[in-house]
Amino acid sequence: MPATHTHARKLKRLCIPVCASALAQLSSLTSLRLARCPDITDDGVALLTACTRLSALSLAHCSSVSAASLFVLSGLTGLASLEF
């Protein structure tokens, strides 16, 4: 496995303007800001449930994310801050 993947697993905070399905591999994330990302959908939000350490998430102004994602995110019991 390349060294970049090893370091990515230890990543604690990530702020990116675009969406990536690889987010589910970053299980150590504690904070994620996907605000204003038009490409994130309810299916993409469902992948975030693999990020079990997530305590802060911003999905503000993500036009393709519906209220149905709130139910999915309820499984993230450590999520203390959610912008929707």
C-alpha positions as CSV (number, residue, x, y, z in Angstrom):
1,M,0.0,0.0,0.0
2,P,1.5,3.4,-0.9
3,A,2.6,5.7,1.9
4,T,-0.1,8.3,1.0
5,H,-2.9,5.8,1.9
6,T,-1.3,5.0,5.2
7,H,-1.2,8.7,6.1
8,A,-4.7,9.3,4.9
9,R,-6.1,6.8,7.4
10,K,-4.6,9.0,10.2
11,L,-6.2,12.1,8.8
12,K,-8.3,13.9,11.4
13,R,-9.7,16.9,9.6
14,L,-10.5,17.5,5.9
15,C,-12.1,20.4,4.1
16,I,-12.6,19.9,0.3
17,P,-14.8,21.7,-2.2
18,V,-15.6,18.6,-4.2
19,C,-17.0,15.2,-3.3
20,A,-15.1,11.8,-3.4
21,S,-16.4,8.3,-2.8
22,A,-13.1,7.6,-1.1
23,L,-14.3,9.4,2.0
24,A,-15.6,6.2,3.4
25,Q,-12.0,5.0,3.6
26,L,-11.1,7.8,5.9
27,S,-12.5,6.3,9.1
28,S,-10.4,8.6,11.4
29,L,-12.1,11.8,10.2
30,T,-13.5,13.8,13.0
31,S,-14.6,16.9,11.0
32,L,-15.8,17.2,7.4
33,R,-17.1,20.2,5.5
34,L,-18.8,19.4,2.2
35,A,-20.8,22.6,2.1
36,R,-21.9,23.9,-1.4
37,C,-20.9,20.6,-3.0
38,P,-23.6,20.0,-5.7
39,D,-22.3,16.5,-6.5
40,I,-22.9,15.0,-3.1
41,T,-26.2,13.1,-2.9
42,D,-28.1,11.0,-0.4
43,D,-26.1,8.0,-1.6
44,G,-22.9,9.8,-0.9
45,V,-24.0,10.8,2.6
46,A,-24.8,7.1,3.2
47,L,-21.1,6.4,2.6
48,L,-20.1,8.7,5.4
49,T,-21.6,6.3,8.0
50,A,-18.3,4.5,7.7
51,C,-16.6,7.5,9.3
52,T,-17.6,6.5,12.8
53,R,-15.4,9.1,14.5
54,L,-17.1,12.0,12.7
55,S,-18.2,14.7,15.2
56,A,-18.8,17.7,12.9
57,L,-20.3,17.6,9.4
58,S,-21.4,20.4,7.1
59,L,-23.7,19.6,4.3
60,A,-25.1,23.2,4.1
61,H,-26.3,24.2,0.6
62,C,-25.7,20.7,-0.9
63,S,-28.7,20.9,-3.3
64,S,-28.7,17.1,-4.0
65,V,-29.0,16.1,-0.4
66,S,-32.5,15.6,1.0
67,A,-33.9,15.3,4.5
68,A,-33.8,11.5,4.1
69,S,-30.0,11.8,4.8
70,L,-30.8,13.0,8.4
71,F,-32.1,9.5,9.2
72,V,-29.0,7.9,7.8
73,L,-26.8,10.2,9.7
74,S,-28.6,9.4,13.0
75,G,-26.4,6.3,13.1
76,L,-23.3,8.5,13.7
77,T,-23.8,8.7,17.5
78,G,-20.7,10.9,18.0
79,L,-22.0,13.6,15.6
80,A,-22.3,16.6,17.7
81,S,-22.4,19.3,15.0
82,L,-24.4,19.1,11.8
83,E,-24.9,22.0,9.3
84,F,-27.7,21.0,6.9
